[in-house]
Amino acid sequence: MLKRNDVLLVLGILLTVVILYIVRGLVMSGASSDYIEVRLDGKLIAEYSLDEDREEVIYAPDGGYNILTIRDGKVAVKEADCPDKHCVNKGFVSGQNETIICLPNRLVIKLCVDSDKTGITPDVMAQ
Ligand SMILES: [Zn+2]
């Protein structure tokens, strides 16, 4: 027969395990957070974390613009002055290595995971 104290002890241990799991889950999700690379004319001009909802206006060299929106870990081009509007029509994307391309403005938005990051650092330094 379990005594009352034993039951409390078991419950306490279970609770601790659950809390540890939740904390670990939060830490892990933070570490593997996704981000986007924004390239204009092939050059990396910005990186934005997908953890934070935001809106950015990207100006193309020839005066065009794209407004990109990050929401709930997804990214979309909300508005653009390009004639074809392919980038806007693509809507929200969130998959790894997905891209939104706006050919008229020579804009490429690529979704990346943190583990890719080391690969692009030398590239950025060289510019
Ligand atoms: Zn476009």
Residues whose N, C-alpha, C, O or C-beta is under 5 A from the ligand:
A	BS01	ZN	A80 C82 K85 H86 C87 I101 C102
